[in-house]
């Protein structure tokens, strides 16, 4: 009987090792063929492969770990070379630029808080080339606070607004909406481990505190890849059946509604702004799918205002403007976004001023 039990044990261990090894080979193949990028695992494996030697950096060297949002820019950076020949500065709270902002309501000043991803953060441009910088120049009597962070989903933007943004007691909260951010709301790992909301009857935050880079590196080898394979197969099935996209649409709508209600809760006007990127930047005047989605969501959020800057991009493209550099806007694109937002704020009566194009050369 002992020999029989021993043989069974050895056989079971052999099967576990065989299946686990096969799972690891299969996942490596799927990773190399780019089939895992809509799943947490693809982002996790890519991050681990890059950071095995140190386990310290979150993504870029200017990032720092954050226990509730995953990452944020390091505070107090001064004239750091980034994106080849661009310059990055951050204030004492890690937000783009050198200007400091005090918490609490500021009498006589219209305070505008801007949430967003890498386009709002200003990837591939310097501090003075971001649309929030141009918007500040266009609205000198207002105060523009850029809370954009590269790689963020709407879930992280919501957490940032609740934890930090609300303390500024803004008059207006603008969220720069890009359709690409919707899939990030489904992930628990993207540029790094991050929080994720589960949508039941209401949004429930999961994944906090976010594990540190050292913890992710330390325990990654113990993750059973067999479980990961089943998770990936389940994910692919949901994608095939359209269940994934349906959940993503519903969760994004709930997150945007929560952003709007949070803004209203601190006395601010929430404004959701469609920002075009990639194929959405063209001279074609027709609505884009992401635009249609945002406008449909806004119809159900009575407290929020929505508009799109794409029409202004379409006009400029028709006039021959070159608006993109690699993946993000160049300074001309940021300048157009600033003009479009200024025009909307003035036309809606939120701020005094005049509409029209910025006169003169780009600010150096």
C-alpha positions in Angstrom: 0.0 0.0 0.0 2.9 2.4 0.8 4.4 1.7 -2.6 1.0 2.3 -4.2 0.4 5.6 -2.5 4.0 6.7 -3.3 3.5 5.8 -7.0 0.2 7.8 -7.0 1.9 10.8 -5.3 4.8 10.8 -7.8 2.3 10.5 -10.7 0.2 13.4 -9.5 3.3 15.5 -8.9 4.5 14.6 -12.4 1.1 15.7 -13.9 1.2 19.0 -11.9 4.8 19.7 -13.1 3.8 18.8 -16.7 0.7 20.9 -16.7 2.4 23.8 -15.0 5.4 23.7 -17.4 3.1 23.5 -20.4 1.1 26.4 -19.1 4.2 28.5 -18.7 5.3 27.7 -22.3 1.8 28.5 -23.6 1.7 31.8 -21.8 5.2 32.8 -23.0 4.0 32.1 -26.6 0.8 34.1 -26.1 2.8 37.0 -24.6 5.3 37.0 -27.6 2.4 37.0 -30.1 0.7 39.9 -28.4 -2.4 38.0 -27.4 -2.4 39.0 -23.7 -2.5 42.8 -23.9 -6.2 42.9 -23.0 -5.5 40.8 -19.9 -3.8 41.7 -16.6 -1.3 38.9 -17.2 0.2 40.4 -20.3 1.0 43.6 -18.6 2.2 41.8 -15.4 4.6 39.5 -17.4 6.0 42.4 -19.4 6.6 44.5 -16.2 8.2 41.6 -14.4 10.5 40.8 -17.3 11.7 44.4 -17.4 12.2 44.8 -13.6 13.6 41.5 -12.4 17.0 43.0 -11.8 15.8 45.8 -9.5 12.1 45.6 -8.6 12.1 49.3 -7.8 10.9 51.3 -10.7 7.1 51.2 -11.4 7.3 52.1 -15.1 9.2 55.2 -16.0 12.2 56.3 -13.9 10.1 59.4 -12.9 7.3 57.2 -11.4 6.9 56.3 -7.7 4.8 53.6 -6.1 1.5 54.6 -4.6 -0.5 52.3 -2.4 -4.0 53.4 -3.5 -3.5 54.3 -7.2 -0.5 52.1 -8.2 1.8 54.9 -9.3 2.2 58.6 -9.6 5.0 60.9 -10.7 7.8 61.6 -8.2 7.3 64.9 -6.4 9.8 67.7 -6.6 11.4 66.8 -10.0 13.3 69.7 -11.6 14.2 69.9 -15.3 14.4 66.1 -15.8 15.1 65.1 -19.5 12.3 62.8 -20.7 10.9 61.7 -24.1 14.2 62.3 -25.8 14.5 66.1 -25.7 11.6 67.2 -23.5 11.7 68.5 -19.9 9.7 67.3 -16.9 9.0 69.1 -13.6 6.7 68.2 -10.8 5.5 70.0 -7.8 5.6 68.8 -4.2 2.6 66.5 -4.7 4.0 65.0 -7.9 1.8 66.8 -10.4 3.2 68.2 -13.7 4.9 71.6 -13.5 6.5 73.7 -10.7 3.5 75.6 -9.5 2.2 74.8 -6.1 -1.5 74.9 -5.2 -3.0 75.2 -1.7 -6.0 73.1 -0.6 -9.3 74.8 0.0 -11.4 77.4 -1.8 -9.6 80.4 -3.3 -11.7 83.5 -3.2 -12.0 85.4 -6.5 -10.4 82.7 -8.5 -12.1 80.1 -10.7 -10.2 76.9 -10.0 -10.3 74.3 -12.8 -9.1 70.8 -12.0 -8.1 68.6 -14.9 -8.1 64.8 -14.8 -6.7 62.5 -17.5 -4.1 60.0 -18.8 -0.8 60.5 -20.6 -2.4 63.1 -23.0 -3.3 65.3 -20.1 -0.1 64.5 -18.3 1.8 65.6 -21.4 3.7 62.6 -22.7 6.2 63.5 -25.4 6.0 67.3 -24.7 7.6 69.6 -22.2 5.8 71.3 -19.3 5.1 74.5 -21.3 3.7 72.5 -24.2 0.8 70.8 -22.4 -2.8 71.9 -23.1 -3.3 72.8 -19.4 -0.4 75.2 -19.7 -1.9 76.9 -22.7 -5.3 76.9 -21.1 -3.7 78.8 -18.1 -2.4 81.4 -20.5 -5.8 81.7 -22.2 -7.5 82.1 -18.8 -5.1 84.1 -16.7 -7.8 84.9 -14.1 -8.4 81.2 -13.5 -6.2 78.6 -11.8 -5.6 75.4 -13.9 -4.5 72.3 -11.9 -3.2 69.4 -14.0 -3.8 66.1 -12.2 -3.1 64.0 -15.3 -1.0 60.9 -14.8 0.3 58.7 -17.6 -1.3 55.2 -17.9 -4.3 56.0 -15.7 -7.8 54.5 -16.2 -11.0 56.3 -15.1 -10.8 54.2 -12.0 -7.5 55.7 -10.9 -8.7 59.2 -11.9 -11.7 58.7 -9.6 -9.6 57.6 -6.7 -7.2 60.6 -7.3 -10.2 63.0 -7.3 -11.6 61.5 -4.1 -8.3 61.5 -2.3 -6.6 64.6 -3.5 -8.6 66.6 -6.0 -11.6 67.2 -3.8 -9.3 68.9 -1.2 -8.6 71.7 -3.7 -12.4 72.5 -3.7 -12.4 73.3 -7.4 -15.1 75.2 -9.3 -14.9 73.0 -12.4 -13.6 69.5 -12.8 -12.7 68.5 -16.4 -12.0 64.8 -17.3 -10.2 64.3 -20.6 -11.9 61.2 -22.0 -10.1 58.9 -24.5 -11.8 55.5 -25.5 -8.4 53.8 -24.9 -8.8 54.3 -21.2 -11.9 52.2 -21.0 -10.1 48.9 -21.2 -7.8 50.1 -18.3 -10.9 50.1 -16.1 -11.0 46.3 -16.4 -7.4 45.7 -15.4 -5.8 45.1 -12.1 -2.3 45.4 -13.6 -1.3 47.8 -16.3 1.8 50.0 -16.2 2.0 48.5 -12.7 -0.4 46.9 -10.2 -3.4 49.1 -9.8 -6.8 49.3 -8.0 -9.9 48.0 -9.9 -13.6 48.6 -9.3 -16.1 45.7 -9.3 -19.5 46.7 -10.5 -22.3 45.0 -8.7 -25.3 47.1 -7.6 -22.6 49.8 -7.1 -18.9 50.3 -7.6 -16.7 48.4 -5.1 -13.0 49.2 -4.9 -10.7 46.1 -4.9 -6.9 45.6 -5.0 -5.9 48.1 -2.3 -3.4 48.5 -0.9 -1.6 47.9 -4.1 1.4 45.5 -3.7 4.8 47.1 -3.8 7.2 46.5 -6.7 9.3 44.4 -4.4 6.3 42.2 -3.5 5.3 41.7 -7.1 8.8 40.6 -8.0 9.3 38.4 -4.9 6.1 36.3 -5.3 5.7 36.2 -9.1 7.4 32.9 -9.5 4.9 31.3 -7.1 1.9 32.3 -9.2 0.3 29.1 -10.6 0.4 29.5 -14.4 -2.3 26.8 -14.7 -4.7 29.1 -13.0 -3.5 32.0 -15.3 -4.3 29.9 -18.4 -7.8 29.2 -17.3 -8.2 32.9 -16.5 -7.0 33.8 -20.0 -9.3 31.3 -21.6 -12.2 32.6 -19.6 -11.3 36.2 -20.7 -11.1 35.1 -24.4 -14.5 33.5 -24.2 -16.0 36.6 -22.7 -14.4 38.7 -25.4 -15.8 36.4 -28.1 -19.3 36.5 -26.6 -19.3 40.3 -26.3 -19.6 40.1 -22.5 -16.3 41.8 -21.8 -17.1 44.8 -23.9 -20.6 45.1 -22.3 -19.1 45.0 -18.8 -16.4 47.6 -19.9 -19.1 49.9 -21.2 -21.2 49.6 -18.0 -18.3 50.0 -15.7 -16.9 53.0 -17.5 -20.3 54.7 -17.4 -20.6 54.0 -13.7 -17.1 55.4 -13.1 -17.8 58.6 -15.1 -21.0 59.1 -13.2 -19.2 58.7 -9.9 -16.6 61.3 -11.0 -19.4 63.7 -11.8 -21.2 63.1 -8.5 -17.9 63.5 -6.6 -17.3 66.8 -8.4 -20.8 68.0 -7.6 -20.3 67.0 -4.0 -17.5 69.5 -3.6 -19.4 72.3 -5.4 -17.8 71.9 -8.8 -19.2 71.6 -12.3 -18.2 68.3 -13.9 -17.3 68.5 -17.6 -16.4 65.3 -19.7 -14.3 66.2 -22.7 -13.8 63.9 -25.7 -10.1 64.0 -26.7 -9.3 62.5 -30.2 -6.2 60.4 -30.8 -5.0 58.0 -33.5 -7.6 57.5 -36.2 -10.0 59.9 -34.5 -7.8 62.7 -35.7 -9.0 63.3 -39.3 -10.8 65.9 -41.4 -13.9 63.6 -41.4 -16.7 65.6 -39.6 -18.7 62.5 -38.6 -19.0 61.3 -35.0 -16.5 58.7 -33.9 -17.6 55.6 -31.9 -15.9 56.9 -28.7 -17.7 60.2 -29.1 -21.1 58.5 -29.5 -20.4 56.4 -26.4 -19.5 59.4 -24.3 -22.5 61.4 -25.4 -24.8 58.5 -24.7 -23.3 58.2 -21.2 -23.7 61.9 -20.6 -27.4 61.7 -21.4 -27.8 59.6 -18.3 -25.6 61.9 -16.1 -27.8 64.9 -15.5 -25.2 66.8 -13.5 -22.4 66.5 -16.1 -21.7 68.6 -19.2 -20.0 67.0 -22.2 -18.4 68.2 -25.4 -15.8 67.1 -27.9 -12.7 68.9 -29.2 -12.6 66.6 -32.2 -14.4 69.1 -34.5 -11.7 71.7 -34.0 -9.1 69.0 -34.8 -11.0 68.1 -38.0 -11.0 71.8 -39.0 -7.2 72.1 -38.4 -6.4 68.9 -40.3 -8.5 70.1 -43.2 -6.3 73.3 -43.1 -3.1 71.1 -43.3 -2.0 71.1 -39.6 0.3 68.3 -38.5 -1.0 67.2 -35.1 0.6 64.0 -33.9 4.1 62.9 -33.0 4.5 59.1 -32.6 1.6 58.2 -30.2 0.7 61.6 -28.6 -0.1 65.1 -29.7 2.7 67.5 -30.5 2.5 71.0 -29.1 0.2 72.1 -31.9 -2.3 69.4 -30.8 -2.1 70.6 -27.2 -2.6 74.1 -28.3 -5.8 73.2 -30.2 -7.2 71.3 -27.2 -6.6 74.4 -25.0 -8.4 76.6 -27.5 -11.4 74.2 -27.7 -11.7 73.9 -23.9 -11.4 77.7 -23.5 -14.1 78.3 -26.2 -16.5 75.9 -24.5 -15.9 77.4 -21.0 -16.5 80.9 -22.3 -19.5 79.9 -24.4 -21.1 78.0 -21.5 -20.6 81.0 -19.2 -18.3 79.3 -16.8 -15.5 81.9 -17.3 -15.3 85.4 -18.8 -13.3 85.9 -22.0 -13.3 85.7 -25.7 -13.1 82.7 -28.1 -10.8 82.3 -31.1 -7.3 81.1 -32.0 -4.2 81.8 -30.0 -2.3 84.6 -31.6 1.4 84.5 -32.1 4.0 81.6 -31.9 4.0 78.8 -29.4 5.3 79.7 -26.0 8.9 78.7 -25.5 
